[in-house]
Amino acid sequence: MTKKEILRLVAGGLLIVILFAWGLMPGRISGQLAYAISVPRTLPVGEQAVLSVLLLKGNSPASAKLEVSLWEEKGVKPLLQIEETVEGRDEIILDIPEIPAGNYEIRVKGEGLSGKA
């Protein structure tokens, strides 16, 4: 089994949709930022991974600057860190570095939101 296949198996659990504040039902509380981020099932080593993002404020698309980072399970600093401005329904592209098989975490931070998968 190649390193890439092992990473795909381990990262298989990363297919997570982060629904922070989604339960507040956009529109019921105007001004509340709601977001959903879909993380790929596998992280392709040495290739690009695409995160799908949806940002809403009330019932309207929203814009926000997000910081996305890739961490080892017990890492003290990120292996990868980028900042992107996202508008409404958008994508964030991560250039996944050559990393060994293992458990990794993707963290997302922005004004009024944060999450990890």
N, C-alpha and C positions, 0 to 999 in steps of 0.2 A: 504494500500500500504506500503510495507516494505521500510526501508531506502535504501536498495540496489536498489530497483526498482525506487525510486525517483531520486537517483543519476544517474541511467542510463538514465532516461528521461531528466534530466537537462544536463547531459554530452553528450546527443545525438548530440548536435551541435559541438562536438569536432572532428567529422570526417572531418578533414581538411588536405589537403595535402599542405605543405609549399613548394612553388616553388620560392626560392630565387635565382635570377640570371639565372633561367632556360630560360628566354626569350632571353638571350644572345646566346642561341644555342651552346652547348658544341661543340668544334671543330673550331668554327669561331674565337674564341679568345683563343689561346693556353695559358695554365697556369691559366686560370680562373676556380676557384672551383665552381661547381654547385652541388646543393643537393636537394633532395626531401625526406620529412619525412611524413609518414602516421601515424596519431594518431588514436587510436581506437574510435569507435563511443561512447562507454561507458567505464567508468573506474570501474572495478570490485573491490569494497571495500574489503580490506583484502585479495586480491588475486593479481596475476600478470597480468600486461598489457604489450603487446608487441608492440613496435614502429618499423615499417619497415623503413629502411634508404637506400638511394642510394646516393653515393658520386662519382662525376666524376671530372676529371681535363682534359680538352680537351675531347678527345674521350676515355680516359682510366679510369679504376677504380682508385679511390684515397683513401688515408688513412688520418684520422684526429682524434684528441682527442676531444670528445664532452662532454659538461656539460649539463645535462638534469635535470630540476627541476620542481616540482609541487607547485603551489602557490594558495592561496585563492585569490578571486577577489581583495580584498583590503589588502592583506597580506604584512607584512614588512620583513618577512623571509620565506624561502621555507619550505613546509611541508616535502619535500623529495628532495634530491639532490644527483646525482651520476655522475661519470665521466667514460666514456667508450671510448676505441679506436675502431673506426669503419673502416672497409675496404670494399670499393666497395659497393656491395649489402649486407646488414647486418641487424641484429635486436638488439634492446636495450630492455632489460626486466626491467620493473619497478615493485617493490613490493609496491602496493598501500596500504597506511595505512588505519586504521579505521577512516573515516572522515564523518562528517555529510553531508546531501544533500546540494547542493549549487552550485555556479559558481566557477570553478577552471580554472587555466591557466597552460599549459605546456610550458616551455621556454627552448630553445636550444641555446647554445653558443659554438663557436669553433673559431679557427683561421680563420679570414676572413668571418665568417658567424654568423648570429643570427636570431632568429625568435621566435614567440609564437603563440599558438593556444588555 
